Amino acid sequence: MKYNFNAGPSMLPREVVEATAQACLDFNGSGLSLMEIPHRSPEFRAVLQEARDLVRTLLDVPQDYEILFLSGGARMEFCRVPYNFLRRSAAYLDTGTWAFQAMHEASHFGQVITVASSRQEHYTHIPKGFEQRIPDQADYFHFTSNNTIYGTELRYDPESPVPLISDMSSDILSRPVEVSRYACIYAGAQKNLSMAGVNLVIVRRDALPPADRYIPMMLDYREHLAAGSMLNTPPVLPIYTALLNLRWLYRQGGVEEMDRRARERASVLYDEIGRNRLFRAVAREDSRSLMNICFVMDDEFAAREQDFLDFVEQRGIRNIRGHRSVGGFRASCYNAMPLEGVMALQQAMRDFEKQVLAGRV
């Protein structure tokens, strides 16, 4: 058995992968590949509508919000968000690489106010008290809910005196979200939703300010709303995979069940990291992510890092090497990761500890 702990593209439920592969050969018995069907055909329109409906159901999205499936990755939304929402100034919470890049992109459209930052502490925590520092005059407040590289997460919906916008690329659909607090939520799909190639955007229609400047068509949310995600040819295959995965999520018990599983998986690994003499966690305990569990070798055993990677690879545990900017290890535990995979990693950590301490490795 292979367990894929990659941070993204992440593992998907096996049944979703197999059904996608079958649709690439023959979509719904049509004799045509999913990759060949017209995107404006009734068959694909039905796929798109069901995917929207399932997102609305799973996240309890109010009716005054639109659900879009776009392309370009979260980086594209770093640009689309300020193009559509930023007129004078915007407030950002700086909690990691992706949050910082979103801030940099927004700085080309207006003043960016850093509400709080953990950059000087190597992004090991979510700054406390940031909600009280959000300026009332800002056009919006933006935060990244989960930071994949550093393993920190804000797993609640903050209070904000201005429109709230969030990049939820790596923890979307892993917990309940009070969507009505937000003006806009966006997420790249390749963590908890689908394969790479599609973005989910949830936007409240009346939150978009009046268009008082030229916005290129492909960057204008209003244009995408009017076209129903079909302003250009949509990424048909990733949207279909998203639909299959949304169906799987619904059958599993929805985001409430995903939240329970996430907490269970994380508890197993963080408890083992705390117990095991060889390892230590990277993020502070009060900010630790349930999606990306980052840890390193304790200083005494730092030379054993590659040995551990080789050890777990032999046991079918794949892609736990940490991000190149941080090092160490990263066990990404998105929705499709079964508890058995986490327990296999836990056992490998215990067995490696025994061998190292006994001098056999």
Stockholm file with secondary structure:
# STOCKHOLM 1.0

chainA/1-361         MKYNFNAGPSMLPREVVEATAQACLDFNGSGLSLMEIPHRSPEFRAVLQEARDLVRTLLDVPQDYEILFLSGGARMEFCRVPYNFLRRSAAYLDTGTWAFQAMHEASHFGQVITVASSRQEHYTHIPKGFEQRIPDQADYFHFTSNNTIYGTELRYDPESPVPLISDMSSDILSRPVEVSRYACIYAGAQKNLSMAGVNLVIVRRDALPPADRYIPMMLDYREHLAAGSMLNTPPVLPIYTALLNLRWLYRQGGVEEMDRRARERASVLYDEIGRNRLFRAVAREDSRSLMNICFVMDDEFAAREQDFLDFVEQRGIRNIRGHRSVGGFRASCYNAMPLEGVMALQQAMRDFEKQVLAGRV
#=GR chainA/1-361 SS CCEECCSSSCCCCHHHHHHHHHHHHCSTTSSSCTTTSCTTSHHHHHHHHHHHHHHHHHTTCCTTEEEEEECSHHHHHHHHHHHHHCSSEEEEEECSHHHHHHHHHHTTTSEEEEEEECGGGTTCSCCTTGGGGCCTTCSCEEEESEETTTTEECCSCCCCSSCEEEECTTTTTSSCCCGGGEEEEEEESTTTTSSTTCEEEEEEGGGSCCCCSCCCGGGCHHHHHHHTTCSSCCCHHHHHHHHHHHHHHHHHTHHHHHHHHHHHHHHHHHHHHHHCTTEEESSCGGGBCSSEEEEEECGGGGGGHHHHHHHHHTTTEECCBCCTTTCSEEEECCTTCCHHHHHHHHHHHHHHHHHHHTTCC
#=GC SS_cons         CCEECCSSSCCCCHHHHHHHHHHHHCSTTSSSCTTTSCTTSHHHHHHHHHHHHHHHHHTTCCTTEEEEEECSHHHHHHHHHHHHHCSSEEEEEECSHHHHHHHHHHTTTSEEEEEEECGGGTTCSCCTTGGGGCCTTCSCEEEESEETTTTEECCSCCCCSSCEEEECTTTTTSSCCCGGGEEEEEEESTTTTSSTTCEEEEEEGGGSCCCCSCCCGGGCHHHHHHHTTCSSCCCHHHHHHHHHHHHHHHHHTHHHHHHHHHHHHHHHHHHHHHHCTTEEESSCGGGBCSSEEEEEECGGGGGGHHHHHHHHHTTTEECCBCCTTTCSEEEECCTTCCHHHHHHHHHHHHHHHHHHHTTCC
//
